[in-house]
């Protein structure tokens, strides 16, 4: 499957679009890592609470 965009003007796709798309992916990666760490922290706190019971 091709991800190329057909441009009728012949100039091609917007070069800024790729850079912005990479930046959005980087932000999503950072958010994913932070959420994963937060989930592990919550699981750890719950485990300590259960252990004290």
C-alpha positions in Angstrom: 0.0 0.0 0.0 1.4 3.4 -1.0 1.3 6.4 1.2 2.3 8.9 -1.6 0.0 11.8 -2.1 -1.0 12.8 -5.6 -0.5 16.5 -6.1 -2.1 18.1 -9.1 0.2 21.1 -9.1 3.3 19.0 -9.7 5.1 20.5 -6.7 4.7 17.4 -4.5 3.5 17.0 -0.9 4.0 19.8 1.6 7.6 19.2 3.1 6.4 20.7 6.4 3.8 18.0 6.7 6.4 15.3 7.2 8.3 17.3 9.8 5.1 18.1 11.7 4.0 14.4 11.4 7.3 13.3 12.9 6.9 15.8 15.8 3.4 14.5 16.5 4.7 11.0 16.6 7.5 12.0 19.0 5.0 13.6 21.3 2.7 10.6 21.2 5.7 8.3 22.0 6.6 10.5 25.0 2.9 10.5 26.2 2.8 6.7 25.8 6.0 6.2 27.9 4.7 8.6 30.6 1.3 6.8 30.7 3.0 3.5 31.0 5.2 4.7 33.9 2.1 6.1 35.6 0.3 2.9 35.3 3.2 1.0 36.8 3.3 3.5 39.7 -0.4 3.1 40.4 0.0 -0.7 40.4 2.9 -0.4 42.8 0.9 1.9 45.2 -2.1 -0.5 45.1 0.2 -3.5 45.7 1.7 -1.8 48.8 -1.8 -1.0 50.1 -2.9 -4.6 49.6 0.3 -5.8 51.3 -0.4 -3.7 54.4 -3.8 -5.3 54.8 
